[in-house]
Amino acid sequence: MNQLTIELPPNISIEEAQLLLAVKLFETGKLSLGQAAKLAHYSKRTFIDLLVNNKIPDFLKKSGI
């Protein structure tokens, strides 16, 4: 597994950065739903809820929501 170290501005938490990265990698097809949920430290169900609540277009199209 690859590792990345970055400095975040004070207004962005580690958790927020992980979630944003996971969502983007899922949107672009680089990660599966399960992989993205794991990267963001959420269960698949919670990650799905986050995608739906934030109206992530690709997920909504794929799931028929």
Contacts in CASP RR format, 6 or more apart in sequence:
PFRMAT RR
TARGET T0000
AUTHOR 0000-0000-0000
METHOD contacts of the structure
MODEL  1
MNQLTIELPPNISIEEAQLLLAVKLFETGKLSLGQAAKLAHYSKRTFIDL
LVNNKIPDFLKKSGI
6 17 0 8 1.000
8 14 0 8 1.000
8 17 0 8 1.000
15 41 0 8 1.000
18 39 0 8 1.000
18 40 0 8 1.000
18 41 0 8 1.000
19 40 0 8 1.000
19 42 0 8 1.000
19 50 0 8 1.000
21 39 0 8 1.000
21 40 0 8 1.000
22 31 0 8 1.000
22 36 0 8 1.000
22 37 0 8 1.000
22 39 0 8 1.000
22 40 0 8 1.000
22 47 0 8 1.000
23 36 0 8 1.000
23 40 0 8 1.000
23 50 0 8 1.000
23 51 0 8 1.000
23 54 0 8 1.000
23 56 0 8 1.000
25 31 0 8 1.000
25 35 0 8 1.000
25 36 0 8 1.000
25 39 0 8 1.000
26 32 0 8 1.000
26 33 0 8 1.000
26 35 0 8 1.000
26 36 0 8 1.000
26 51 0 8 1.000
26 56 0 8 1.000
26 58 0 8 1.000
26 59 0 8 1.000
27 56 0 8 1.000
27 57 0 8 1.000
27 58 0 8 1.000
27 59 0 8 1.000
31 39 0 8 1.000
33 44 0 8 1.000
33 47 0 8 1.000
33 48 0 8 1.000
34 44 0 8 1.000
34 47 0 8 1.000
36 47 0 8 1.000
37 43 0 8 1.000
37 44 0 8 1.000
37 46 0 8 1.000
37 47 0 8 1.000
40 47 0 8 1.000
40 50 0 8 1.000
42 50 0 8 1.000
48 59 0 8 1.000
51 59 0 8 1.000
51 60 0 8 1.000
52 59 0 8 1.000
52 60 0 8 1.000
52 65 0 8 1.000
59 65 0 8 1.000
END
